[in-house]
């Protein structure tokens, strides 16, 4: 899941690095006119939305989160939504 994905360049980079099929969800508050065509790389979806609108559903199956230059643009209440999802997952990974 890429929060602040822009045109999806991070999905293309991820695919080139891993050289395998990926599942990718890109979310950006701005509607991008040019989005990279990623259909041949796997299951890709792009949403024009504020992340706080449906945070849990976007993030529930995520294994990797990208924040390509977007953290400073995300409002505190939306960061709290993301944090609520990340904390239990992080605790499972670290045993905290």
N, CA, C and O atoms as a MOPAC input file, in Angstrom:
PM7 MOZYME 1SCF
protein

 N      0.85200 1    -1.16400 1     0.00000 1
 C      0.00000 1     0.00000 1     0.00000 1
 C      0.89800 1     1.22700 1     0.00000 1
 O      1.81800 1     1.34800 1     0.80900 1
 N      0.61100 1     2.12400 1    -0.91800 1
 C      1.38000 1     3.35700 1    -1.01700 1
 C      0.47000 1     4.53500 1    -0.71100 1
 O     -0.50200 1     4.78500 1    -1.42400 1
 N      0.79300 1     5.25700 1     0.35800 1
 C     -0.01200 1     6.39700 1     0.77600 1
 C      0.66100 1     7.65500 1     0.25000 1
 O      1.76400 1     8.00800 1     0.66800 1
 N     -0.01800 1     8.32500 1    -0.67200 1
 C      0.58200 1     9.44800 1    -1.38500 1
 C      1.34100 1     8.93000 1    -2.58700 1
 O      2.47800 1     9.32900 1    -2.83600 1
 N      0.70200 1     8.03000 1    -3.33900 1
 C      1.37500 1     7.26300 1    -4.39500 1
 C      1.71100 1     8.05500 1    -5.65200 1
 O      2.55800 1     7.64000 1    -6.44300 1
 N      1.05000 1     9.19600 1    -5.83800 1
 C      1.28600 1     9.91600 1    -7.09200 1
 C      0.87000 1     9.05600 1    -8.26900 1
 O     -0.22400 1     8.49200 1    -8.28000 1
 N      1.73400 1     8.95600 1    -9.24900 1
 C      1.44900 1     8.17600 1   -10.44800 1
 C      1.80500 1     6.70200 1   -10.33500 1
 O      1.62700 1     5.95600 1   -11.29800 1
 N      2.30400 1     6.26600 1    -9.18800 1
 C      2.59800 1     4.85100 1    -8.97800 1
 C      4.02900 1     4.43800 1    -9.24900 1
 O      4.30200 1     3.25400 1    -9.44500 1
 N      4.94800 1     5.38900 1    -9.26500 1
 C      6.33700 1     5.06200 1    -9.58300 1
 C      6.94400 1     4.07900 1    -8.59100 1
 O      7.81400 1     3.29300 1    -8.96600 1
 N      6.50700 1     4.10400 1    -7.33000 1
 C      7.04800 1     3.16000 1    -6.35300 1
 C      6.62400 1     1.72200 1    -6.65400 1
 O      7.37200 1     0.78900 1    -6.36200 1
 N      5.45200 1     1.53300 1    -7.22700 1
 C      5.02100 1     0.18300 1    -7.61700 1
 C      5.89700 1    -0.35700 1    -8.73700 1
 O      6.27900 1    -1.52700 1    -8.72900 1
 N      6.20700 1     0.48600 1    -9.68400 1
 C      7.08800 1     0.07700 1   -10.77600 1
 C      8.47500 1    -0.27600 1   -10.23500 1
 O      9.06300 1    -1.27900 1   -10.63800 1
 N      8.99200 1     0.54100 1    -9.33100 1
 C     10.30400 1     0.27100 1    -8.73100 1
 C     10.28500 1    -1.03200 1    -7.93200 1
 O     11.23200 1    -1.81700 1    -7.99500 1
 N      9.21400 1    -1.25900 1    -7.18500 1
 C      9.09700 1    -2.48500 1    -6.39900 1
 C      9.08800 1    -3.70100 1    -7.30900 1
 O      9.77300 1    -4.68900 1    -7.04400 1
 N      8.31300 1    -3.62600 1    -8.38000 1
 C      8.25500 1    -4.74500 1    -9.30800 1
 C      9.61200 1    -5.00300 1    -9.94800 1
 O     10.02600 1    -6.15600 1   -10.06900 1
 N     10.29800 1    -3.96900 1   -10.35000 1
 C     11.61600 1    -4.14300 1   -10.98300 1
 C     12.62800 1    -4.71600 1   -10.00100 1
 O     13.48900 1    -5.50900 1   -10.38200 1
 N     12.52600 1    -4.32000 1    -8.74500 1
 C     13.45600 1    -4.80000 1    -7.72600 1
 C     13.19800 1    -6.26000 1    -7.39500 1
 O     14.13200 1    -7.05600 1    -7.30200 1
 N     11.92600 1    -6.61000 1    -7.21600 1
 C     11.58500 1    -7.97200 1    -6.83500 1
 C     11.51800 1    -8.91700 1    -8.02100 1
 O     11.72300 1   -10.12300 1    -7.88200 1
 N     11.22900 1    -8.35800 1    -9.19400 1
 C     11.08600 1    -9.14700 1   -10.42000 1
 C     10.04100 1   -10.25000 1   -10.25700 1
 O     10.25500 1   -11.38900 1   -10.67200 1
 N      8.92200 1    -9.90100 1    -9.65300 1
 C      7.81900 1   -10.84800 1    -9.50400 1
 C      6.50700 1   -10.07900 1    -9.47800 1
 O      6.49800 1    -8.85300 1    -9.37200 1
 N      5.41900 1   -10.79400 1    -9.57400 1
 C      4.09600 1   -10.19100 1    -9.54400 1
 C      3.81800 1    -9.63700 1    -8.15000 1
 O      4.16300 1   -10.25200 1    -7.14100 1
 N      3.19300 1    -8.47100 1    -8.11300 1
 C      2.87600 1    -7.83500 1    -6.84300 1
 C      1.39600 1    -7.49000 1    -6.77700 1
 O      0.72100 1    -7.42900 1    -7.80500 1
 N      0.89600 1    -7.26600 1    -5.57900 1
 C     -0.41700 1    -6.65700 1    -5.36300 1
 C     -0.13100 1    -5.28400 1    -4.79300 1
 O      0.63700 1    -5.14400 1    -3.84100 1
 N     -0.74900 1    -4.27300 1    -5.37600 1
 C     -0.41600 1    -2.89000 1    -5.02400 1
 C     -1.68300 1    -2.06400 1    -4.93600 1
 O     -2.54200 1    -2.12500 1    -5.81600 1
 N     -1.79000 1    -1.29300 1    -3.87000 1
 C     -2.85800 1    -0.31300 1    -3.72800 1
 C     -2.19300 1     1.04400 1    -3.58100 1
 O     -1.39500 1     1.26100 1    -2.67000 1
 N     -2.52400 1     1.94600 1    -4.47600 1
 C     -2.01300 1     3.30700 1    -4.41300 1
 C     -3.13100 1     4.25300 1    -4.01200 1
 O     -4.22300 1     4.21200 1    -4.57900 1
 N     -2.85500 1     5.10500 1    -3.03100 1
 C     -3.84700 1     6.05800 1    -2.54200 1
 C     -3.23400 1     7.45100 1    -2.58600 1
 O     -2.12800 1     7.66900 1    -2.09300 1
 N     -3.95000 1     8.37400 1    -3.17000 1
 C     -3.47900 1     9.75600 1    -3.21000 1
 C     -4.68100 1    10.68100 1    -3.14300 1
 O     -5.71200 1    10.41600 1    -3.76000 1
 N     -4.54800 1    11.75400 1    -2.40200 1
 C     -5.64200 1    12.70900 1    -2.27100 1
 C     -5.84600 1    13.49500 1    -3.56500 1
 O     -6.94500 1    13.97900 1    -3.83900 1
 N     -4.78800 1    13.61600 1    -4.35100 1
 C     -4.87300 1    14.32400 1    -5.63600 1
 C     -5.15900 1    13.32400 1    -6.75500 1
 O     -4.66100 1    12.19900 1    -6.73100 1
 N     -5.94400 1    13.73000 1    -7.71300 1
 C     -6.21600 1    12.87100 1    -8.86000 1
 C     -5.11900 1    13.08100 1    -9.89800 1
 O     -4.95900 1    14.17300 1   -10.44200 1
 N     -4.38100 1    12.03400 1   -10.15600 1
 C     -3.26800 1    12.11700 1   -11.10500 1
 C     -3.76600 1    11.79700 1   -12.50000 1
 O     -4.45800 1    10.80000 1   -12.70500 1
 N     -3.42200 1    12.63000 1   -13.44400 1
 C     -3.82500 1    12.41200 1   -14.83000 1
 C     -3.01700 1    11.26900 1   -15.43300 1
 O     -3.55800 1    10.43300 1   -16.15700 1
 N     -1.73500 1    11.23700 1   -15.13600 1
 C     -0.87200 1    10.18000 1   -15.67000 1
 C     -0.54200 1     9.19200 1   -14.55400 1
 O      0.15300 1     9.51600 1   -13.59000 1
 N     -1.05700 1     7.99500 1   -14.71700 1
 C     -0.75900 1     6.91200 1   -13.79100 1
 C     -0.08000 1     5.81700 1   -14.59400 1
 O     -0.52300 1     5.46600 1   -15.68800 1
 N      0.99400 1     5.28700 1   -14.04600 1
 C      1.74300 1     4.23800 1   -14.73700 1
 C      0.83800 1     3.02200 1   -14.92900 1
 O      0.14900 1     2.60500 1   -13.99700 1
 N      0.83900 1     2.45800 1   -16.12900 1
 C      0.05800 1     1.25800 1   -16.40300 1
 C      0.79800 1     0.06400 1   -15.80500 1
 O      1.83900 1    -0.35800 1   -16.30800 1
 N      0.24600 1    -0.45900 1   -14.74000 1
 C      0.90300 1    -1.53700 1   -14.01000 1
 C      0.18600 1    -2.86900 1   -14.14800 1
 O      0.53200 1    -3.82400 1   -13.45300 1
 N     -0.79900 1    -2.95900 1   -15.02300 1
 C     -1.62300 1    -4.16700 1   -15.11300 1
 C     -0.80600 1    -5.42000 1   -15.41000 1
 O     -1.16700 1    -6.50500 1   -14.95300 1
 N      0.26600 1    -5.30000 1   -16.15000 1
 C      1.06700 1    -6.49600 1   -16.46500 1
 C      1.94600 1    -6.94800 1   -15.30000 1
 O      2.55200 1    -8.01800 1   -15.36100 1
 N      2.02100 1    -6.13200 1   -14.22800 1
 C      2.87500 1    -6.46300 1   -13.09100 1
 C      2.12200 1    -7.14900 1   -11.95900 1
 O      2.74300 1    -7.64600 1   -11.02000 1
 N      0.81100 1    -7.18300 1   -12.03100 1
 C      0.05500 1    -7.82600 1   -10.96200 1
 C     -1.23800 1    -7.09200 1   -10.69500 1
 O     -1.71600 1    -6.32200 1   -11.52800 1
 N     -1.78900 1    -7.33200 1    -9.54300 1
 C     -3.05400 1    -6.73900 1    -9.13300 1
 C     -2.79000 1    -5.33200 1    -8.60100 1
 O     -2.23100 1    -5.17200 1    -7.51700 1
 N     -3.18500 1    -4.32700 1    -9.35000 1
 C     -2.95200 1    -2.94300 1    -8.93700 1
 C     -4.26000 1    -2.16600 1    -8.91300 1
 O     -5.11400 1    -2.32300 1    -9.78600 1
 N     -4.39700 1    -1.32500 1    -7.89500 1
 C     -5.57600 1    -0.48100 1    -7.76000 1
 C     -5.11800 1     0.89500 1    -7.30600 1
 O     -4.21100 1     1.02400 1    -6.48300 1
 N     -5.75600 1     1.92000 1    -7.85300 1
 C     -5.47300 1     3.28300 1    -7.45800 1
 C     -6.75700 1     3.93100 1    -6.95700 1
 O     -7.81800 1     3.77500 1    -7.56200 1
 N     -6.65300 1     4.65700 1    -5.84700 1
 C     -7.79500 1     5.35200 1    -5.27300 1
 C     -7.44100 1     6.81700 1    -5.07800 1
 O     -6.35900 1     7.14900 1    -4.59500 1
 N     -8.36300 1     7.68600 1    -5.45800 1
 C     -8.23600 1     9.10100 1    -5.14200 1
 C     -9.06800 1     9.33000 1    -3.89700 1
 O    -10.29600 1     9.39300 1    -3.95900 1
 N     -8.39000 1     9.45500 1    -2.76300 1
 C     -9.09800 1     9.56500 1    -1.48400 1
 C     -8.16900 1    10.11900 1    -0.42600 1
 O     -6.94500 1    10.05600 1    -0.54600 1
 N     -8.77400 1    10.66200 1     0.60900 1
 C     -8.05900 1    11.02900 1     1.81700 1
 C     -7.91900 1     9.74400 1     2.62200 1
 O     -8.91800 1     9.05800 1     2.83500 1
 N     -6.75400 1     9.40000 1     3.06500 1
 C     -6.51300 1     8.11400 1     3.72300 1
 C     -7.43400 1     7.88300 1     4.90400 1
 O     -7.75800 1     6.73200 1     5.19600 1
 N     -7.87200 1     8.92300 1     5.59500 1
 C     -8.71500 1     8.70400 1     6.76800 1
 C    -10.10200 1     8.19400 1     6.41900 1
 O    -10.80400 1     7.68700 1     7.29400 1
 N    -10.51700 1     8.31500 1     5.15900 1
 C    -11.86000 1     7.90000 1     4.77800 1
 C    -12.11500 1     6.40500 1     4.98000 1
 O    -13.22500 1     6.01200 1     5.33900 1
 N    -11.11200 1     5.58100 1     4.75600 1
 C    -11.32300 1     4.13000 1     4.80800 1
 C    -10.03000 1     3.42700 1     5.19200 1
 O     -9.69000 1     2.39100 1     4.62200 1
 N     -9.31800 1     3.98400 1     6.14700 1
 C     -7.97800 1     3.50800 1     6.47000 1
 C     -7.92500 1     2.00900 1     6.72100 1
 O     -7.08500 1     1.31800 1     6.14400 1
 N     -8.78900 1     1.50300 1     7.55700 1
 C     -8.70800 1     0.09100 1     7.92500 1
 C     -8.86300 1    -0.82200 1     6.71400 1
 O     -8.13300 1    -1.80500 1     6.58100 1
 N     -9.80700 1    -0.50600 1     5.83300 1
 C    -10.01600 1    -1.36300 1     4.66700 1
 C     -8.85700 1    -1.30900 1     3.68400 1
 O     -8.53100 1    -2.31400 1     3.05300 1
 N     -8.23600 1    -0.14900 1     3.54900 1
 C     -7.08100 1    -0.06200 1     2.65500 1
 C     -5.89000 1    -0.82300 1     3.20800 1
 O     -5.11300 1    -1.40500 1     2.45200 1
 N     -5.74500 1    -0.81900 1     4.51900 1
 C     -4.53100 1    -1.33000 1     5.13600 1
 C     -4.64400 1    -2.73400 1     5.71500 1
 O     -3.63700 1    -3.29100 1     6.15200 1
 N     -5.83200 1    -3.32200 1     5.73300 1
 C     -6.02300 1    -4.57400 1     6.46200 1
 C     -5.16300 1    -5.72800 1     5.96500 1
 O     -4.76700 1    -6.56900 1     6.77200 1
 N     -4.86100 1    -5.80400 1     4.69100 1
 C     -4.05800 1    -6.90200 1     4.16900 1
 C     -2.65300 1    -6.46900 1     3.75700 1
 O     -1.92400 1    -7.23400 1     3.12500 1
 N     -2.27900 1    -5.25300 1     4.11300 1
 C     -0.97600 1    -4.73400 1     3.68900 1
 C      0.16300 1    -5.42500 1     4.42900 1
 O      0.06300 1    -5.71100 1     5.62200 1
 N      1.23400 1    -5.68400 1     3.71300 1
 C      2.45600 1    -6.19600 1     4.32900 1
 C      3.58700 1    -5.18400 1     4.23300 1
 O      4.56500 1    -5.26100 1     4.97700 1
 N      3.45000 1    -4.23300 1     3.31200 1
 C      4.44600 1    -3.16900 1     3.15000 1
 C      3.69900 1    -1.85700 1     2.97600 1
 O      2.74200 1    -1.76800 1     2.20600 1
 N      4.15100 1    -0.83300 1     3.70700 1
 C      3.57900 1     0.50200 1     3.55200 1
 C      4.64200 1     1.43200 1     2.98300 1
 O      5.77000 1     1.48100 1     3.47200 1
 N      4.26500 1     2.16300 1     1.94900 1
 C      5.12700 1     3.19600 1     1.39300 1
 C      4.54100 1     4.55100 1     1.75600 1
 O      3.32600 1     4.74400 1     1.70600 1
 N      5.39300 1     5.47300 1     2.11500 1
 C      5.01400 1     6.86600 1     2.32900 1
 C      5.93600 1     7.72600 1     1.47400 1
 O      6.81000 1     8.41000 1     2.00700 1
 N      5.75400 1     7.70200 1     0.15600 1
 C      6.66400 1     8.45500 1    -0.70600 1
 C      6.44100 1     9.96600 1    -0.58500 1
 O      5.62100 1    10.55300 1    -1.29000 1
 N      7.18200 1    10.55800 1     0.30900 1
 C      7.13900 1    12.01200 1     0.51000 1
 C      5.75600 1    12.50900 1     0.92000 1
 O      5.38400 1    13.63100 1     0.57700 1
 N      4.99800 1    11.71000 1     1.63600 1
 C      3.63100 1    12.11000 1     1.98200 1
 C      3.40200 1    12.32300 1     3.46800 1
 O      2.39100 1    12.92100 1     3.83600 1
 N      4.29100 1    11.86300 1     4.33900 1
 C      4.02500 1    11.96200 1     5.77300 1
 C      3.78600 1    13.39200 1     6.22800 1
 O      2.94900 1    13.62800 1     7.09800 1
 N      4.50100 1    14.34200 1     5.66000 1
 C      4.31000 1    15.73500 1     6.08400 1
 C      2.98900 1    16.30700 1     5.58400 1
 O      2.54500 1    17.34400 1     6.07800 1
 N      2.35400 1    15.65600 1     4.61600 1
 C      1.08100 1    16.12900 1     4.07400 1
 C     -0.13700 1    15.50300 1     4.74800 1
 O     -1.25700 1    15.98100 1     4.56700 1
 N      0.06900 1    14.45100 1     5.51200 1
 C     -1.04600 1    13.73200 1     6.12300 1
 C     -1.42600 1    14.41300 1     7.43100 1
 O     -0.57000 1    14.69800 1     8.26900 1
 N     -2.70700 1    14.66600 1     7.59200 1
 C     -3.21500 1    15.35100 1     8.78900 1
 C     -3.10900 1    14.43900 1    10.01200 1
 O     -3.16200 1    13.21600 1     9.88800 1
 N     -2.95800 1    15.04700 1    11.20000 1
 C     -2.78100 1    14.24400 1    12.42500 1
 C     -3.87000 1    13.20100 1    12.66400 1
 O     -3.55400 1    12.09900 1    13.11300 1
 N     -5.13200 1    13.50100 1    12.38600 1
 C     -6.18200 1    12.50700 1    12.62300 1
 C     -6.03500 1    11.30900 1    11.69300 1
 O     -6.34800 1    10.18300 1    12.08000 1
 N     -5.56600 1    11.53800 1    10.48100 1
 C     -5.33000 1    10.43000 1     9.55900 1
 C     -4.12200 1     9.61900 1    10.00900 1
 O     -4.12900 1     8.39300 1     9.89500 1
 N     -3.08600 1    10.27900 1    10.51500 1
 C     -1.91800 1     9.56600 1    11.06100 1
 C     -2.36100 1     8.68100 1    12.22100 1
 O     -1.87900 1     7.55600 1    12.35400 1
 N     -3.26500 1     9.16800 1    13.05700 1
 C     -3.76500 1     8.34900 1    14.16300 1
 C     -4.49800 1     7.11900 1    13.66000 1
 O     -4.37800 1     6.05100 1    14.26000 1
 N     -5.26100 1     7.23700 1    12.56300 1
 C     -5.92500 1     6.06600 1    11.98200 1
 C     -4.89800 1     5.04500 1    11.51700 1
 O     -5.05500 1     3.84800 1    11.75500 1
 N     -3.86500 1     5.51100 1    10.86400 1
 C     -2.80600 1     4.61800 1    10.38700 1
 C     -2.09800 1     3.98100 1    11.58200 1
 O     -1.82700 1     2.78000 1    11.58600 1
 N     -1.80400 1     4.79200 1    12.59000 1
 C     -1.11900 1     4.30000 1    13.78800 1
 C     -1.92200 1     3.19900 1    14.47800 1
 O     -1.34900 1     2.21300 1    14.94100 1
 N     -3.24500 1     3.36000 1    14.54900 1
 C     -4.08900 1     2.34800 1    15.18200 1
 C     -4.00400 1     1.01700 1    14.45200 1
 O     -4.09800 1    -0.04100 1    15.07500 1
 N     -3.82600 1     1.06100 1    13.13600 1
 C     -3.68700 1    -0.17800 1    12.38600 1
 C     -2.29800 1    -0.77000 1    12.54800 1
 O     -2.14600 1    -1.98600 1    12.67000 1
 N     -1.29000 1     0.08300 1    12.55000 1
 C      0.09300 1    -0.38700 1    12.57700 1
 C      0.48100 1    -0.98000 1    13.93100 1
 O      1.19400 1    -1.98300 1    13.96900 1
 N      0.03800 1    -0.40100 1    15.02900 1
 C      0.48600 1    -0.83300 1    16.36100 1
 C      0.30100 1    -2.32600 1    16.63100 1
 O      1.26300 1    -2.97300 1    17.04600 1
 N     -0.88500 1    -2.91100 1    16.41900 1
 C     -1.01000 1    -4.35400 1    16.69800 1
 C     -0.13900 1    -5.20500 1    15.77900 1
 O      0.40200 1    -6.22600 1    16.20200 1
 N     -0.00700 1    -4.79200 1    14.54500 1
 C      0.83500 1    -5.54200 1    13.60500 1
 C      2.28400 1    -5.47000 1    14.05300 1
 O      2.98500 1    -6.48200 1    14.07000 1
 N      2.73400 1    -4.27500 1    14.41700 1
 C      4.10400 1    -4.08200 1    14.87600 1
 C      4.38500 1    -4.90400 1    16.13000 1
 O      5.45900 1    -5.49100 1    16.26000 1
 N      3.42800 1    -4.94800 1    17.05000 1
 C      3.61100 1    -5.72700 1    18.26600 1
 C      3.75700 1    -7.20500 1    17.96000 1
 O      4.53700 1    -7.89400 1    18.61700 1
 N      3.02200 1    -7.70600 1    16.97500 1
 C      3.15800 1    -9.10900 1    16.56900 1
 C      4.52200 1    -9.39700 1    15.97800 1
 O      5.09400 1   -10.46100 1    16.21800 1
 N      5.05000 1    -8.45200 1    15.20100 1
 C      6.36300 1    -8.64800 1    14.57400 1
 C      7.48600 1    -8.60600 1    15.59500 1
 O      8.44300 1    -9.37400 1    15.50100 1
 N      7.37400 1    -7.70800 1    16.57800 1
 C      8.48100 1    -7.48100 1    17.49900 1
 C      8.31900 1    -8.23900 1    18.81100 1
 O      9.27500 1    -8.35500 1    19.57700 1
 N      7.13000 1    -8.75300 1    19.07900 1
 C      6.87100 1    -9.42900 1    20.33500 1
 C      6.72200 1    -8.45200 1    21.49400 1
 O      6.79100 1    -8.84500 1    22.65900 1
 N      6.51400 1    -7.16700 1    21.16900 1
 C      6.40000 1    -6.13900 1    22.22500 1
 C      5.09100 1    -6.25100 1    22.96600 1
 O      4.83100 1    -5.46900 1    23.88100 1

